[in-house]
Amino acid sequence: MAPTPFEHGLALAWSDGALSRDGAIMLETLQKQLGLSDSERAEQEQLWLADISKNERRSFGDGDQILREWLEGLNDRQSLEPVTRSMGRAALDVGLSKSAWSEAFRFADGLGLGEELANGIWLEEEAEPLDGWPPALDPLAIILGLVIALPQVSSKQDFELADGSAFVVIRNQDAKSAPLSWMPDLVPVENENCAWGWKNGATPTTEAPDGDLVYCNSVLLAWIRRLITMRHQRGESSLDGLPDGLQVMPSSTEIERKEDTLNLSMIVDLGENGLVRPWASVTIGESIEVGSAPEGLAPNWVKIHDALGNVLVHALETLPRQLLQASGTNSNLKSVRIEEGWIVHDLDS
């Protein structure tokens, strides 16, 4: 088990077998920085001191000076947040196990950076490629398995374009398709443009329409299922506003199109009260807008309706950005529309 941030500080302070006066003062400072109560600190301190004789690795460095430098580094929140997101993104390139994720999130959350790490790992926010990290984040880099030569962290593995139909097409001279760690079943395919298709060789029911960036409804559906599954794995509620004890089934998610409207529905397990399939819709025009909940709906169900609508909006906003980022394209999204079973975006030149 990796140490908590406070345990890491303890190990630095006790690295020579005794706690110096400066070390004690710095531990007080660390406690305040981490927002630990006296009882939380006491619990961690007692457990760590009880294990000190076992000679397990409880730190990633030693010395009061290193502790001092680490504390100073933790003050620079403005630079730590984007780097933490980038470290999360890089962790996917080297492989991230469930246990490593759990330990990394525990450490980052102790520093107040848990949300940034999660956003980088699950690509819910943009993250720049990793080209280094400050010493304050060395422990997190070790937990994530990033303590290897940085060129290896950032480099893309060689791959071959697959035969198959395109479900995503980016018509931009700078766009290059590459494997997607966040959606491994969507693979780069042979195409005159940058394109991805499903690993199982599926064929879309209609041809890809004209547009700078187009993707099929099945890709949007897979992205939504991925987002909900990742919330599960992070121990979060599947949907904001979902009452305690209710579970969403990501595999049951469906999308239907009616003219310029997309309807999203999924099965919710109410336990003893059985299964239901709530839905919500968004209209895609000059902007993406969530439709109103049906009149007479109970307040709890209005929350679920709105949460479903927000998930769909979030997916429509983040998926195209992730595809552009994966392709190495710096263009910005200008407009969006629906054409049969496809979402079509125009990009700035």
Disulfide bonds with the S-S distance in Angstrom:
none
